[in-house]
């Protein structure tokens, strides 16, 4: 079979029929692949850059009236929620955009370099550790980055509905694109912790450090054991900083430069992919007259009840994959004492995601997107509940957790693919109901869901970090702190998995109904043109 024939089969396209073709579908996916390089370096590592490289997670650091780690948590939550609610505004701007390239494509061209510059600014090595001024500066830069990124992200996902109005083709397009996006994110989440772990390994305390402490601090250790109920090793670890004094600063400086270099490499790779996506895609279904106002678009949003159910579900599911965000990295680094294990955590999810990519077309056809979505999240909730009750403090328990992570890749993969396809269907629903498509405002809701998920994930991660009593300067965490970190990360996922399934029981937009609506829309257009 020729490559072109294979691509037509994968995407479900027909050669030269005037509709979506493989070349532009691939270009669309490549743009998403590059976009996720940038999204992931910020979403997964800016938090740990603040707590571990700039040492706002160290004991005794305060920003105003709160601890440094809590200030980081509030920054992540506040900025991302602010950013999420910018999405409807950007969606409205997209729907009013009129250029010779269309209304969605040009943003891939215009915003590539601004996003690149602001991403690098977030990881500038010039920031001073523990300095309030550095925290304020990076907070401002991060807010600007979030706005700039939104300007490209909302039209990127809206572009899929402009490329084709065939729900089957669009579903195939988004399935492959989400796989490429997941691959892009996976590359970053796998290799960055391996790199940072390798370059900072010489600064980590060893068993020999603990033995030296036990000899040098014997009396203080005895007091801690007697008065606080700690084990001898736990008590010894509280003095780690006195043995490796001076290495904390060197470790932080090394981390700053490592994250900056990683960000620079990813930016250089990603920017050409934005331009490739712009150049090789085509908008076919775009309204040209009477661009709507923001107020009008918001009214349209509330008329799209099927979309609102998806949004509510997405918000409730914000914590379902919290372990893939900062919290999982903290667990690997401080509890398992190897941040490279975070790469394994993310890799374990991949097989389930691949299975999901194969299951989605079959499940959608056999059970509809709605019931596929509900089923996989109930399944995910059960898997995470088992992980929660089994725990992690024995080798066999970690094996159970690893199997659980593989299985959790299925709801994660299905969610990533089906949600975009379902929102695409709600664009057609809105056009059928009101005569207006509103791609921008509709797909702004998908980016809103994603950003609230990132906000919740980062917030729970840093809250767990603080509740666990981790000191990022010395790397110390107690046994009870490790339990707290595990419980908060896994239990929040259990609750979120079950909660996000509830609104979808009220979702009524089936594949059959979507096809009927598209047919009715085409009939109306034909009558109007006569």
URUR-V265771 format. One record per residue. N is the residue number from 0. RES is the residue in one letter. PHI is phi in radians with two decimals (* if undefined). D_FIRST is the distance of its C-alpha to the first C-alpha in whole Angstrom. Layout:
BEGIN
[[N;RES;PHI;D_FIRST] [N;RES;PHI;D_FIRST]]
END
This chain:
BEGIN
[[0;X;*;0] [1;X;-1.22;4] [2;X;-1.01;7] [3;X;-1.12;8] [4;X;-1.14;6] [5;X;-1.09;7] [6;X;-1.15;10] [7;X;-1.08;11] [8;X;-1.20;10] [9;X;-1.08;12] [10;X;-1.54;15] [11;X;1.30;15] [12;X;-1.58;16] [13;X;-2.05;16] [14;X;-1.00;15] [15;X;0.95;18] [16;X;-1.74;20] [17;X;1.45;23] [18;X;-1.81;22] [19;X;-0.93;21] [20;X;-2.13;18] [21;X;-0.98;15] [22;X;-1.00;17] [23;X;-1.33;21] [24;X;-1.11;19] [25;X;-1.15;19] [26;X;-1.07;22] [27;X;-1.08;24] [28;X;-1.16;23] [29;X;-1.13;23] [30;X;-1.06;27] [31;X;-1.16;27] [32;X;-1.02;26] [33;X;-1.19;29] [34;X;-1.03;32] [35;X;-1.33;31] [36;X;-1.02;33] [37;X;-1.29;36] [38;X;-1.03;36] [39;X;-1.34;36] [40;X;-1.12;38] [41;X;-1.38;41] [42;X;-1.14;40] [43;X;-1.70;40] [44;X;-2.17;43] [45;X;-1.15;45] [46;X;-1.08;47] [47;X;-1.27;47] [48;X;-1.06;48] [49;X;-1.24;51] [50;X;-1.35;52] [51;X;-1.85;52] [52;X;-1.51;51] [53;X;-1.64;54] [54;X;1.06;56] [55;X;-1.32;57] [56;X;-1.67;56] [57;X;-1.39;59] [58;X;-1.09;62] [59;X;1.50;65] [60;X;-1.50;63] [61;X;-2.26;63] [62;X;-2.15;62] [63;X;1.19;65] [64;X;-1.81;66] [65;X;-2.09;63] [66;X;-1.17;61] [67;X;-1.03;59] [68;X;-1.15;56] [69;X;-1.20;57] [70;X;-1.09;57] [71;X;-1.11;53] [72;X;-1.05;52] [73;X;-1.16;54] [74;X;-1.11;53] [75;X;-1.08;49] [76;X;-1.17;50] [77;X;-1.11;52] [78;X;-1.13;49] [79;X;-1.28;46] [80;X;-1.23;48] [81;X;-0.97;49] [82;X;-1.14;46] [83;X;-1.05;44] [84;X;-1.42;47] [85;X;-1.38;46] [86;X;-1.05;43] [87;X;-1.05;44] [88;X;-1.12;46] [89;X;-1.16;43] [90;X;-1.04;41] [91;X;-1.17;44] [92;X;-1.10;44] [93;X;-1.07;40] [94;X;-1.15;41] [95;X;-1.69;44] [96;X;-1.28;42] [97;X;-2.36;41] [98;X;-2.38;39] [99;X;-1.17;37] [100;X;-1.64;34] [101;X;1.98;35] [102;X;-1.90;37] [103;X;-1.88;34] [104;X;-0.97;32] [105;X;-1.05;35] [106;X;-1.21;36] [107;X;-1.14;34] [108;X;-1.36;35] [109;X;-1.22;39] [110;X;-1.79;39] [111;X;-1.01;37] [112;X;-1.25;40] [113;X;-0.99;42] [114;X;-1.11;40] [115;X;-1.06;40] [116;X;-1.11;43] [117;X;-1.23;45] [118;X;-1.12;42] [119;X;-1.11;44] [120;X;-1.10;47] [121;X;-1.12;47] [122;X;-1.98;47] [123;X;-1.02;49] [124;X;-1.18;51] [125;X;-1.22;54] [126;X;-1.08;55] [127;X;-1.58;58] [128;X;-1.09;58] [129;X;1.16;60] [130;X;-1.54;61] [131;X;-1.03;61] [132;X;-1.08;61] [133;X;-1.16;57] [134;X;-1.11;56] [135;X;-1.12;58] [136;X;-1.10;56] [137;X;-1.22;52] [138;X;-1.11;53] [139;X;-1.12;53] [140;X;-1.09;50] [141;X;-1.14;48] [142;X;-1.10;49] [143;X;-1.11;48] [144;X;-1.00;45] [145;X;-1.10;44] [146;X;-1.19;45] [147;X;-1.08;43] [148;X;-1.13;40] [149;X;-1.06;40] [150;X;-1.06;40] [151;X;-1.68;37] [152;X;-1.20;36] [153;X;-1.07;37] [154;X;-1.16;35] [155;X;-1.05;32] [156;X;-1.30;31] [157;X;-1.17;33] [158;X;-1.05;30] [159;X;-1.07;28] [160;X;-1.39;30] [161;X;-1.44;30] [162;X;-1.39;26] [163;X;-2.75;26] [164;X;-1.89;28] [165;X;-1.50;25] [166;X;-1.11;26] [167;X;-1.19;23] [168;X;-1.08;21] [169;X;-1.13;24] [170;X;-1.10;23] [171;X;-1.13;20] [172;X;-1.00;21] [173;X;-1.27;24] [174;X;-1.08;22] [175;X;-1.17;20] [176;X;-1.12;23] [177;X;-1.13;25] [178;X;-1.09;23] [179;X;-1.16;23] [180;X;-1.11;27] [181;X;-1.12;27] [182;X;-1.11;26] [183;X;-1.05;28] [184;X;-1.13;31] [185;X;-1.11;30] [186;X;-1.02;30] [187;X;-1.20;33] [188;X;-1.22;35] [189;X;-1.39;34] [190;X;-1.51;35] [191;X;-1.08;38] [192;X;-1.11;40] [193;X;-1.11;39] [194;X;-1.16;40] [195;X;-1.13;43] [196;X;-1.12;44] [197;X;-1.20;44] [198;X;-1.35;46] [199;X;-1.90;49] [200;X;-1.07;49] [201;X;-1.22;52] [202;X;-1.66;54] [203;X;-1.42;54] [204;X;-1.26;56] [205;X;-2.08;56] [206;X;-1.06;58] [207;X;-1.15;61] [208;X;-1.02;61] [209;X;-1.11;62] [210;X;-1.11;65] [211;X;-1.10;66] [212;X;-1.11;67] [213;X;-1.07;68] [214;X;-1.41;71] [215;X;-1.35;72] [216;X;-2.06;72] [217;X;-0.97;73] [218;X;-1.21;76] [219;X;-1.12;74] [220;X;-1.12;71] [221;X;-1.05;73] [222;X;-1.12;75] [223;X;-1.14;71] [224;X;-1.10;70] [225;X;-1.29;74] [226;X;-1.62;74] [227;X;-2.03;70] [228;X;1.26;69] [229;X;-1.42;66] [230;X;-1.30;65] [231;X;-1.06;66] [232;X;-1.15;63] [233;X;-1.06;62] [234;X;-1.09;66] [235;X;-1.10;65] [236;X;-1.15;62] [237;X;-1.19;64] [238;X;-1.84;65] [239;X;-0.95;62] [240;X;-1.04;63] [241;X;-1.32;66] [242;X;-1.58;65] [243;X;-1.84;62] [244;X;-0.96;64] [245;X;1.64;62] [246;X;-1.33;59] [247;X;-1.06;58] [248;X;-1.15;58] [249;X;-1.09;56] [250;X;-1.08;54] [251;X;-1.11;54] [252;X;-1.11;53] [253;X;-1.11;51] [254;X;-1.07;49] [255;X;-0.99;49] [256;X;-1.20;48] [257;X;-1.12;45] [258;X;-1.15;44] [259;X;-1.11;44] [260;X;-1.13;42] [261;X;-1.05;39] [262;X;-1.09;40] [263;X;-1.10;40] [264;X;-1.09;37] [265;X;-1.14;35] [266;X;-1.11;36] [267;X;-1.07;35] [268;X;-1.29;32] [269;X;-1.36;32] [270;X;-0.99;33] [271;X;-1.06;31] [272;X;-1.21;28] [273;X;-1.04;30] [274;X;-1.16;30] [275;X;-1.12;27] [276;X;-1.10;27] [277;X;-1.09;29] [278;X;-1.22;28] [279;X;-1.96;24] [280;X;-1.96;25] [281;X;-2.50;27] [282;X;-1.65;29] [283;X;-1.98;29] [284;X;-2.14;32] [285;X;-2.42;35] [286;X;-1.15;38] [287;X;-2.09;41] [288;X;-2.00;44] [289;X;0.86;47] [290;X;-1.03;45] [291;X;-1.37;47] [292;X;-1.45;49] [293;X;-1.07;49] [294;X;-1.06;52] [295;X;-1.14;50] [296;X;-1.11;46] [297;X;-1.15;48] [298;X;-1.14;49] [299;X;-1.07;46] [300;X;-1.01;45] [301;X;-1.36;48] [302;X;-1.48;47] [303;X;-1.66;43] [304;X;-1.13;44] [305;X;-1.15;41] [306;X;-1.14;40] [307;X;-1.09;43] [308;X;-1.14;42] [309;X;-1.12;39] [310;X;-1.10;41] [311;X;-1.05;44] [312;X;-1.07;42] [313;X;-1.10;40] [314;X;-1.15;44] [315;X;-1.11;45] [316;X;-1.59;42] [317;X;-1.03;42] [318;X;-1.81;43] [319;X;-1.16;41] [320;X;-2.13;39] [321;X;-1.08;42] [322;X;-1.18;41] [323;X;-1.51;38] [324;X;-1.71;41] [325;X;-1.05;44] [326;X;-1.02;45] [327;X;-1.12;43] [328;X;-1.19;43] [329;X;-1.07;47] [330;X;-1.10;47] [331;X;-1.13;45] [332;X;-1.29;47] [333;X;-1.75;50] [334;X;-1.53;50] [335;X;-1.54;48] [336;X;1.05;49] [337;X;-2.79;46] [338;X;-1.18;44] [339;X;-1.12;41] [340;X;-1.11;40] [341;X;-1.05;39] [342;X;-1.09;36] [343;X;-1.14;36] [344;X;-0.99;37] [345;X;-1.24;34] [346;X;-1.20;31] [347;X;-1.10;32] [348;X;-1.32;31] [349;X;-1.05;28] [350;X;-0.98;26] [351;X;-1.10;28] [352;X;-1.14;26] [353;X;-1.16;23] [354;X;-1.05;24] [355;X;-1.06;25] [356;X;-1.10;22] [357;X;-1.41;20] [358;X;-1.33;24] [359;X;-0.99;24] [360;X;-1.04;22] [361;X;-1.18;23] [362;X;-1.13;27] [363;X;-1.12;27] [364;X;-1.29;26] [365;X;-1.41;28] [366;X;-2.09;31] [367;X;1.41;31] [368;X;-1.06;31] [369;X;-0.99;34] [370;X;-1.30;35] [371;X;-1.12;32] [372;X;-1.08;34] [373;X;-1.10;37] [374;X;-1.08;36] [375;X;-1.22;34] [376;X;-1.35;37] [377;X;-1.12;40] [378;X;-1.05;38] [379;X;-1.09;38] [380;X;-1.10;41] [381;X;-1.15;42] [382;X;-1.06;40] [383;X;-1.20;42] [384;X;-1.12;45] [385;X;-1.09;45] [386;X;-1.05;44] [387;X;-1.09;47] [388;X;-1.31;50] [389;X;-1.28;48] [390;X;1.55;49] [391;X;-2.44;48] [392;X;-1.54;51] [393;X;-2.78;50] [394;X;-1.02;47] [395;X;-1.14;46] [396;X;-1.21;46] [397;X;-1.17;44] [398;X;-1.13;41] [399;X;-1.07;42] [400;X;-1.08;41] [401;X;-1.11;38] [402;X;-1.09;37] [403;X;-1.05;38] [404;X;-1.12;36] [405;X;-1.05;33] [406;X;-1.16;33] [407;X;-1.22;34] [408;X;-1.11;31] [409;X;-1.19;30] [410;X;-1.10;33] [411;X;-1.11;32] [412;X;-1.15;28] [413;X;-1.09;29] [414;X;-1.06;32] [415;X;-1.05;30] [416;X;-1.54;27] [417;X;-1.18;29] [418;X;-1.04;32] [419;X;-1.11;30] [420;X;-1.14;29] [421;X;-1.14;32] [422;X;-1.15;34] [423;X;-1.02;31] [424;X;-1.14;32] [425;X;-1.23;36] [426;X;-1.12;36] [427;X;-1.15;35] [428;X;-1.06;38] [429;X;-1.15;40] [430;X;-1.13;39] [431;X;-1.11;40] [432;X;-1.41;43] [433;X;-2.10;44] [434;X;1.52;42] [435;X;-2.15;41] [436;X;-1.45;38] [437;X;1.09;39] [438;X;-1.00;36] [439;X;-1.06;38] [440;X;-1.20;41] [441;X;-1.22;38] [442;X;-1.34;36] [443;X;-1.09;39] [444;X;-1.22;40] [445;X;-1.18;37] [446;X;-1.17;38] [447;X;-1.06;41] [448;X;-1.05;40] [449;X;-1.05;38] [450;X;-1.29;41] [451;X;-1.16;43] [452;X;-1.07;41] [453;X;-1.12;42] [454;X;-1.11;45] [455;X;-1.12;46] [456;X;-1.07;44] [457;X;-1.17;46] [458;X;-1.13;49] [459;X;-1.10;49] [460;X;-1.04;48] [461;X;-1.32;51] [462;X;-1.06;53] [463;X;-1.12;52] [464;X;-0.99;53] [465;X;-1.20;56] [466;X;-1.12;57] [467;X;-1.36;56] [468;X;1.24;59] [469;X;-1.29;56] [470;X;-1.89;58] [471;X;-1.19;55] [472;X;-1.34;58] [473;X;-1.86;58] [474;X;1.39;55] [475;X;-1.47;58] [476;X;-2.56;57] [477;X;-1.39;59] [478;X;-1.10;58] [479;X;-1.17;59] [480;X;-1.14;57] [481;X;-1.09;54] [482;X;-1.12;54] [483;X;-1.06;55] [484;X;-1.07;51] [485;X;-1.05;49] [486;X;-1.08;51] [487;X;-1.18;51] [488;X;-1.22;47] [489;X;-1.40;46] [490;X;-1.12;48] [491;X;-1.09;47] [492;X;-1.19;44] [493;X;-1.03;45] [494;X;-1.05;47] [495;X;-1.17;44] [496;X;-1.03;41] [497;X;-1.21;44] [498;X;-1.12;45] [499;X;-1.23;42] [500;X;-1.33;41] [501;X;-1.06;44] [502;X;-1.07;44] [503;X;-1.26;40] [504;X;-1.12;42] [505;X;-1.72;44] [506;X;-1.35;40] [507;X;-2.11;40] [508;X;-1.54;37] [509;X;-1.57;34] [510;X;-1.05;31] [511;X;-1.08;32] [512;X;-1.18;35] [513;X;-1.11;33] [514;X;-1.11;31] [515;X;-1.12;34] [516;X;-1.15;36] [517;X;-1.06;33] [518;X;-1.12;34] [519;X;-1.13;37] [520;X;-1.10;37] [521;X;-1.11;35] [522;X;-1.10;38] [523;X;-1.06;40] [524;X;-1.13;39] [525;X;-1.12;39] [526;X;-1.15;42] [527;X;-1.19;43] [528;X;-1.41;42] [529;X;-1.47;44]]
END
